[in-house]
Amino acid sequence: RLCSAYLIEIAEHTDSRGSDDYNLQLSRQRANVVMQYMVDRGVDEAVLKAVGYGESQPLDPANTPEARMKNERTEFRVSAR
């Protein structure tokens, strides 16, 4: 109920390992799983949007273990409806 005034984008990101297509599909699948988790716990599906960005928006462009850890993430972008 508390979320009804907002739109929540579940943005999933991967690191650069794997192909672009694979990472995009993986991030979409992960976003959908997170969205389903939230719906199962009472969040209205109408306020949620699951988006997979793959490796297209890295926080750290380096190819190190530390950079990969930063880039593989889930972000919640909340805006007013």
ABEGO torsion letter per residue (X at the ends): XAAAABBBBBBBBBBABEBAAAAAAAAAAAAAAAAAAAAAAGBBAAABBBBBAEAABBABABBBAAAAAAABBBBBBBBBX
